[in-house]
Amino acid sequence: MARDLSPIVKQSRREGYALHPKAVKVMARKTGIPGEHANGRKGKGSLYLTQLREKQKVRRIYGLLEKQFAKLVAEAKKDRSQTGAKLLSLLERRADNAVYRAGFAVSRRAARQLVGHGHFLLNGKRVDIPSIRLKEGDVLEVRPKSQKSEYFAHLADIVSNAGQSAVSWLKTDAKKMKIEVVGLPKREEAEVGIEEQLIVEYYSR
């Protein structure tokens, strides 16, 4: 499975958005984008660059490669009236994002690893595809074998320290290590600071 293995802190500085908790302190000390000639790049302030950077930011927030992201945008475009909102809903309903939203991991990258390593059951069946899309009524739960691991033995503390705000479309039970999908994501429950219309415009060129 292809992954973006570039340093998450460097990505965060490039997008001006903390993509991982450990990036927060670094970005407080280091301002501006990384790279020796970063501040001298042409095209600064252009509409195209603004659209590109918004696309890159959201793609990296959710941990997708370009081909995966473009495919989701194409699917979202089928809903012409609310393409941007549809795109965010599709991104939010990924299994790794649900694990992150539930507070079972401190970052989406960590959540993707947990799902990819097969620690979860989806409706009673083992799942190891982070991008699998959840629907209302689905139940994600930690596999009985994985519950005995040191990580999940301290899940209550992880959830508490993750500091995730509850979302209406997920019902989380840290004691039972279970996540139930009880609805669909609302636009206002996506990451703050996203301007999805810029992404739609980028792919409409």
WOSULCOR-V452268 format. One record per residue. SS is DSSP state (H for helix, E for strand, - for the rest). PHI is phi in degrees with one decimal (none if undefined). Layout:
BEGIN
ss->SS phi->PHI
ss->SS phi->PHI
END
This chain:
BEGIN
ss->- phi->none
ss->- phi->-70.5
ss->- phi->-142.7
ss->- phi->-91.2
ss->- phi->-100.1
ss->- phi->-66.8
ss->- phi->-54.4
ss->H phi->-65.6
ss->H phi->-69.2
ss->H phi->-64.0
ss->H phi->-60.3
ss->H phi->-61.5
ss->H phi->-64.8
ss->H phi->-64.1
ss->H phi->-92.4
ss->- phi->66.8
ss->- phi->-147.9
ss->- phi->-71.0
ss->- phi->-85.8
ss->- phi->-152.5
ss->H phi->-52.3
ss->H phi->-71.0
ss->H phi->-79.5
ss->H phi->-61.4
ss->H phi->-66.3
ss->H phi->-64.0
ss->H phi->-69.8
ss->H phi->-72.5
ss->H phi->-93.4
ss->- phi->-113.1
ss->- phi->-102.9
ss->- phi->84.1
ss->- phi->-85.0
ss->- phi->-73.5
ss->- phi->115.6
ss->- phi->-60.2
ss->- phi->-111.4
ss->H phi->-58.5
ss->H phi->-76.0
ss->H phi->-104.2
ss->- phi->-68.8
ss->- phi->-79.4
ss->- phi->89.7
ss->- phi->-60.9
ss->- phi->91.1
ss->- phi->-72.9
ss->H phi->-62.5
ss->H phi->-58.9
ss->H phi->-64.6
ss->H phi->-61.7
ss->H phi->-65.1
ss->H phi->-61.4
ss->H phi->-66.5
ss->H phi->-66.4
ss->H phi->-62.2
ss->H phi->-63.8
ss->H phi->-61.6
ss->H phi->-67.7
ss->H phi->-59.2
ss->H phi->-77.6
ss->H phi->-57.4
ss->- phi->-92.7
ss->- phi->74.1
ss->- phi->-105.9
ss->- phi->-81.5
ss->H phi->-58.4
ss->H phi->-62.4
ss->H phi->-63.9
ss->H phi->-66.7
ss->H phi->-60.8
ss->H phi->-64.7
ss->H phi->-67.0
ss->H phi->-61.1
ss->H phi->-60.9
ss->H phi->-67.6
ss->H phi->-65.4
ss->- phi->-65.2
ss->- phi->-65.7
ss->- phi->-97.2
ss->H phi->-64.9
ss->H phi->-76.0
ss->H phi->-139.3
ss->H phi->-58.8
ss->H phi->-62.8
ss->H phi->-64.7
ss->H phi->-64.5
ss->H phi->-60.3
ss->H phi->-64.8
ss->H phi->-64.2
ss->H phi->-63.6
ss->H phi->-66.9
ss->H phi->-66.4
ss->- phi->-84.8
ss->E phi->-64.8
ss->H phi->-61.7
ss->H phi->-65.8
ss->H phi->-67.0
ss->H phi->-63.1
ss->H phi->-62.7
ss->H phi->-66.7
ss->H phi->-60.2
ss->- phi->-75.8
ss->- phi->86.1
ss->- phi->-77.1
ss->- phi->-149.7
ss->- phi->-83.8
ss->- phi->-150.9
ss->H phi->-67.6
ss->H phi->-63.2
ss->H phi->-67.2
ss->H phi->-64.2
ss->H phi->-62.0
ss->H phi->-66.9
ss->H phi->-61.8
ss->H phi->-67.9
ss->H phi->-61.5
ss->- phi->-87.1
ss->- phi->75.8
ss->- phi->-82.6
ss->E phi->-119.8
ss->E phi->-109.2
ss->E phi->-113.0
ss->- phi->54.0
ss->- phi->89.7
ss->E phi->-116.2
ss->E phi->-60.2
ss->E phi->-128.9
ss->- phi->-137.3
ss->- phi->-113.7
ss->- phi->-58.5
ss->- phi->-85.5
ss->- phi->-57.9
ss->E phi->-92.3
ss->- phi->-90.5
ss->- phi->-131.2
ss->- phi->-57.7
ss->- phi->99.5
ss->- phi->-69.4
ss->E phi->-129.4
ss->E phi->-103.6
ss->E phi->-145.0
ss->E phi->-69.5
ss->- phi->-59.5
ss->H phi->-51.1
ss->H phi->-64.9
ss->H phi->-72.5
ss->H phi->-60.4
ss->- phi->-83.7
ss->- phi->-70.8
ss->H phi->-62.8
ss->H phi->-60.4
ss->H phi->-76.0
ss->H phi->-64.8
ss->- phi->-111.1
ss->H phi->-60.4
ss->H phi->-59.4
ss->H phi->-68.7
ss->H phi->-62.8
ss->H phi->-62.0
ss->H phi->-65.2
ss->H phi->-80.0
ss->H phi->-64.4
ss->- phi->68.2
ss->- phi->-74.0
ss->- phi->-76.6
ss->- phi->-65.0
ss->- phi->-114.6
ss->- phi->-68.6
ss->- phi->-89.8
ss->E phi->-123.2
ss->E phi->-114.7
ss->E phi->-110.2
ss->E phi->-129.1
ss->- phi->-66.7
ss->- phi->-66.5
ss->- phi->-88.5
ss->- phi->54.8
ss->E phi->-131.4
ss->E phi->-127.6
ss->E phi->-114.3
ss->E phi->-88.4
ss->- phi->-109.8
ss->- phi->-175.0
ss->- phi->-117.4
ss->- phi->-62.5
ss->- phi->-91.2
ss->H phi->-54.4
ss->H phi->-71.9
ss->H phi->-94.3
ss->- phi->-75.0
ss->- phi->-58.5
ss->- phi->-74.0
ss->- phi->83.9
ss->- phi->-89.7
ss->- phi->-112.0
ss->H phi->-63.7
ss->H phi->-63.3
ss->H phi->-63.5
ss->H phi->-69.9
ss->H phi->-60.0
ss->H phi->-65.5
ss->H phi->-59.8
ss->- phi->-82.1
ss->- phi->-99.7
ss->- phi->-65.0
END
